[in-house]
Amino acid sequence: MTVTLSPAVQDYLKAIHALGGAEEVVSPNEIAASLEVRAPSVTGMLKRLAKDALIDYESGAGARLTATGLAEARRVVRRHRLAELFLTRVLGLDWSEVDAEAEALEHAISPRLEAAIAAHLNEPLEDPHGHPIPSSTGELHQRDLKRLNEFRAGEHIVIREVADDNSAKLRRWSALGLTPGARVQILNYQELDDLFEVSVAGTIIRLGSEGLSGIRGEAIFA
């Protein structure tokens, strides 16, 4: 029998997954910061998740997803990312506004509706922000990416994904062409001013590390 997890439990599992809890122990403070809740609340929930065999938890150390918890976390991630893609591709919402909507929808999408959305979208591999969508069986393609502000002058990069939690940044990146699939080159980095000169589709833009924070890609040969 399939057990329906509460939205709060789903949120915790997704947060632990996002913080790397599939491979390593995540501290309660990291979870509290991610979910913007108080530490005592986190401790209580972690004990509950451990009792339900969704995480391995040691007081004072942190939490790591069990196989069951990982599968449940990726189900939530899959529904969230499918919802984002549906909202942008089918309903025409801007990519800067779908994260919050998907946060609500991910808890209401049934397995049947999830399968229908995936089929309608032709079993997509990525959401609008370039993040891999877990398969229906829970596989998630792992990529070795670096933050754009970690590259240096002369390097050519293809952008693979961008953070989806800052609407203002998403609107600006879209206007500048800093979107998944775009090929860019770091032309110059002025360390004193923390200023990058980046070539995007023949246009030179200038942004600091914070302006580039959240964009991830991989180096390519020009």
Buried (B, 14 or more C-beta within 10 A) or exposed (E): EEEEBEEBBBBBBBBBBBBEBBEEBBBBEBBBBBBEBEEEBBBEBBBBBBEBEBBBBEEEEBBBBBEBBBBBBBBBBBBBBBBBBBBBEEEEBEBBBBBEBBBEBBBEBEEEBBBEBBEEBEEBEBBBBBBBBBBBEBEBEEEEBBBBBBBEEEBBBEBBBBBBEBBEBBBBBBEBBBBBEBBBBBBBBEEEEEBBBBBBEEEEBEBEBEBBBBBBBEEEEE
